[in-house]
C-alpha cells in the first residue's frame, strides 16, 4: 500500500491508544516540564498589586466655580462627575511625561528597579519597566484605575497614591500657563484704560464747563468708567483662573499595601507549561512515527 493511501485520521480512542503506546517518552517530557515550571515559577520575583480608583470631576474654571449662577445649572457643576471625554482627558494626563518623571525622581526608580546606569540604554529600560509595572485604565463604570505592580507592597501603594495626587497639580499647571498669559493681557488693557481715564479727567479740569468740549469729555469719561468697571470684573476673573488649584477628581478608593502577591500565579504557570509540554510530546511522537513510516517507504 502506498504512503499516500495511509490514513492518519484519529478519533478519541485512537489518540488514547497512541498516548499509551508512547506513554514513557510522553510522560517523561511532561514530568520534566512540570518540574522545570515549578522551579522557574519560584525563581520569578513575586509582585504585589495596589490600585487607586477615581472618578473625574466636571472640568470648569475657578471663576465658573465661584459664579453663583453656576449653582442653578445642575448639568455643569464642579461637584458633578465628569463624562466620557473628561475620563479620557485624565487618562491621557496620567500618561504624561511630567507625571512619569516626577514619580521616577521621587521614588528613585532607576535604583529601585536595579537598572545599571552605566549599562546600555538605561533610560529606555527604565521607561519600559515603568510602563510594565504602572498602568491606567477605564473601568466599566467610567472610573479610572491606577494600577501599580511592585516587589515591595508599600512602594506599590505609595506610587499609586502619589500619581493620584500629581494628577491635580499637573492639570492645574497645564491650564495655569494659559491663564497667566490671559491675566497679563487683561491687566495690561486695564492699566491702559486707567491711564486714559486719568488723562480725560485732567483735560476736563483745564476747560470751562460751558464749552461744548466739556460735555463731550464728560460723556466719554462716563463711558470709559463703565468700560473700566467691566474690565475690572474680567481682571478679577482672569486672576482667579491664574491662581486656581481646583481638585479634578473624586477618590473612590486609595491604594494600600497588599498582603498577598498577585504575580506570578504559580499554579497557572505550572498548569500551562505542563499541558503545553504534553501536547508537544504527543505531536513530536506523532511526527517521529510518521517520519519512520516515510523512511520505511523509501
C-alpha positions in Angstrom: 0.0 0.0 0.0 1.4 3.4 -1.0 2.1 6.0 1.6 -0.4 8.4 0.1 -3.2 5.9 0.8 -2.4 5.6 4.5 -4.9 7.2 6.8 -3.9 9.3 9.7 -7.4 10.3 10.9 -7.6 9.9 14.7 -10.7 9.6 16.9 -10.6 9.8 20.7 -9.8 6.1 21.2 -7.0 6.2 18.6 -5.5 9.2 20.5 -5.7 7.3 23.8 -4.1 4.2 22.3 -1.4 6.3 20.7 -0.6 8.0 24.0 -0.4 4.7 25.9 1.7 3.2 23.1 4.3 6.0 23.6 3.5 6.7 27.3 7.1 6.7 28.6 8.6 9.4 26.4 5.4 11.5 26.5 5.1 11.3 30.3 8.8 11.7 30.7 8.8 15.0 28.8 5.6 16.1 30.6 7.1 15.4 34.1 10.3 17.2 33.2 8.4 20.2 32.0 6.2 20.2 35.2 9.3 20.1 37.4 11.0 22.8 35.4 7.9 25.0 35.5 7.7 24.7 39.3 11.4 25.7 39.6 11.1 28.6 37.2 7.9 29.9 38.9 9.6 30.1 42.3 12.6 31.9 40.7 10.3 34.7 39.5 10.3 37.7 41.8 6.8 38.0 43.3 5.0 41.3 42.8 2.2 43.0 44.8 -0.6 45.0 43.2 -2.1 48.2 44.6 -4.6 50.4 42.9 -6.4 53.7 43.2 -10.0 54.2 41.9 -11.1 57.7 41.0 -13.8 59.5 39.0 -13.2 62.7 37.1 -15.0 65.9 38.1 -16.7 68.2 35.6 -13.9 70.4 34.2 -14.7 74.0 35.0 -12.6 77.0 35.7 -12.2 78.5 39.2 -14.1 81.6 38.1 -17.0 79.4 37.0 -16.9 77.6 40.3 -17.3 81.0 42.1 -20.1 82.1 39.9 -23.4 81.9 41.8 -25.3 81.3 38.6 -23.5 78.0 38.2 -25.4 76.7 41.2 -28.6 76.9 39.2 -27.1 74.9 36.3 -27.0 71.4 37.6 -25.6 69.9 34.4 -22.4 71.8 34.6 -21.4 72.0 38.3 -18.0 71.4 39.8 -19.4 68.8 42.1 -20.7 66.7 39.2 -19.0 63.6 37.9 -17.2 64.1 34.5 -18.4 62.5 31.3 -16.5 60.1 29.0 -14.5 62.9 27.5 -13.3 64.0 30.9 -12.3 60.4 31.7 -10.2 60.2 28.6 -8.6 63.5 29.3 -7.5 62.4 32.7 -6.1 59.1 31.3 -4.0 61.0 28.8 -2.8 63.3 31.5 -1.8 60.2 33.6 0.4 59.1 30.7 2.2 62.5 30.5 5.9 62.7 30.9 5.6 65.2 33.6 3.9 62.8 36.0 6.2 59.9 34.9 9.5 61.9 35.6 8.2 63.2 38.9 7.4 59.6 40.0 10.8 58.4 38.8 12.6 61.1 40.7 10.7 60.9 43.9 10.9 57.1 44.3 14.4 56.8 42.7 13.0 54.1 40.3 16.3 53.7 38.4 17.9 52.3 41.6 14.7 50.6 42.8 14.3 48.7 39.5 18.0 47.8 39.7 18.9 49.3 36.3 22.6 49.8 35.7 23.1 53.5 34.9 26.4 52.7 33.1 24.8 49.9 31.1 23.3 50.2 27.6 20.2 52.4 27.3 19.3 52.8 31.0 16.6 55.3 30.5 14.9 53.2 27.8 14.9 50.2 30.1 13.6 52.4 32.9 10.6 53.7 30.9 9.8 50.2 29.6 9.8 48.8 33.2 7.7 51.8 34.3 5.1 51.0 31.6 5.0 47.3 32.5 4.5 48.0 36.2 2.2 51.0 36.1 -1.0 51.0 34.1 -4.0 53.2 33.8 -7.4 52.0 32.5 -11.0 53.0 32.4 -13.4 50.7 34.3 -16.8 49.7 33.1 -18.4 52.3 35.3 -16.4 55.2 33.7 -14.0 55.4 36.6 -10.2 55.4 36.2 -8.0 52.7 37.8 -4.3 53.5 38.6 -2.7 50.1 39.0 0.9 49.5 40.2 2.8 46.3 40.5 6.0 46.1 42.6 8.1 43.7 44.6 7.6 46.0 47.6 3.9 46.2 48.6 4.3 49.5 50.4 6.1 51.0 47.4 3.3 49.9 45.1 0.7 51.7 47.3 2.8 54.8 47.7 3.4 55.2 43.9 -0.3 54.7 43.1 -1.4 57.3 45.7 1.3 59.8 44.6 0.2 59.5 41.0 -3.3 60.4 42.0 -2.0 63.4 43.9 0.1 64.6 40.9 -2.9 64.4 38.6 -4.5 67.5 40.2 -1.3 69.6 40.2 -0.4 68.5 36.7 -3.7 69.6 35.2 -3.7 72.8 37.1 -0.2 73.7 36.0 -1.1 72.9 32.3 -4.1 75.3 32.4 -2.4 77.9 34.6 0.2 78.6 31.9 -2.6 79.8 29.6 -4.5 81.5 32.4 -1.4 83.6 33.4 -1.0 84.8 29.9 -4.6 85.8 29.7 -4.3 87.6 33.0 -1.3 89.6 31.8 -3.2 90.7 28.7 -6.3 91.8 30.6 -4.2 93.5 33.2 -2.3 95.5 30.5 -5.6 96.6 29.0 -6.9 97.6 32.4 -3.8 99.7 33.1 -4.0 101.4 29.8 -7.7 102.2 30.3 -6.9 103.7 33.7 -4.3 105.9 32.1 -6.8 107.1 29.5 -9.3 108.0 32.2 -6.8 110.0 34.2 -5.9 111.9 31.0 -9.6 112.7 30.3 -10.0 113.8 33.9 -7.0 116.2 33.6 -8.4 117.6 30.4 -11.8 118.3 31.9 -10.2 120.2 34.7 -8.5 122.5 32.3 -11.6 123.6 30.3 -14.7 125.6 31.1 -17.9 123.8 31.9 -19.8 125.9 29.4 -17.7 124.7 26.5 -19.1 122.0 24.2 -15.9 120.0 24.6 -16.5 119.8 28.3 -19.8 117.9 27.7 -18.2 115.6 25.2 -15.3 114.8 27.5 -17.7 114.2 30.4 -19.7 111.7 28.3 -16.5 110.0 27.3 -15.4 109.8 30.9 -18.7 108.1 31.9 -18.4 105.6 29.1 -14.7 104.8 29.9 -15.6 104.3 33.6 -18.2 101.8 32.6 -15.6 100.0 30.5 -13.2 100.1 33.4 -15.8 98.5 35.7 -16.4 95.8 33.2 -12.7 95.3 32.7 -12.2 95.1 36.4 -14.6 92.1 36.6 -12.7 90.4 33.8 -9.4 91.1 35.5 -10.6 89.5 38.8 -11.9 86.5 36.8 -8.5 86.1 35.0 -6.6 86.4 38.3 -8.7 83.7 39.9 -8.2 81.4 37.0 -4.4 82.1 37.1 -4.2 81.1 40.7 -6.7 78.2 40.7 -5.9 75.0 42.4 -9.1 73.0 42.0 -9.3 69.3 42.6 -10.1 67.4 39.4 -11.2 64.0 40.7 -13.2 62.1 43.3 -11.2 59.4 45.0 -13.3 56.3 45.4 -10.5 54.1 46.9 -7.0 54.9 47.9 -4.2 52.4 47.5 -3.0 50.3 50.4 -0.1 47.8 50.8 -1.3 44.4 49.6 -0.9 41.4 51.9 -0.8 38.8 49.2 1.2 38.7 46.0 -0.7 38.9 42.7 2.1 37.8 40.4 3.2 35.3 39.4 0.2 32.9 39.7 2.3 29.7 40.1 -0.4 27.1 39.5 -1.3 28.8 36.2 2.3 28.8 35.1 2.8 25.1 36.0 -0.6 24.0 34.5 0.0 25.8 31.2 3.6 24.7 30.9 2.7 21.0 31.8 -0.2 20.9 29.3 1.9 22.5 26.6 4.7 20.0 27.1 2.2 17.1 27.0 0.8 18.3 23.7 4.2 19.0 22.3 5.4 15.4 23.3 2.3 13.9 21.6 2.9 15.8 18.4 6.6 15.0 18.5 5.9 11.3 18.8 3.3 11.5 16.0 5.9 13.3 13.8 8.6 10.7 14.6 6.2 7.8 13.8 5.2 9.5 10.6 8.9 10.1 9.7 9.6 6.4 10.5 6.9 5.3 8.1 8.2 7.6 5.4 11.7 6.2 5.9 10.4 2.7 5.5 8.5 3.6 2.4 11.6 5.0 0.8 
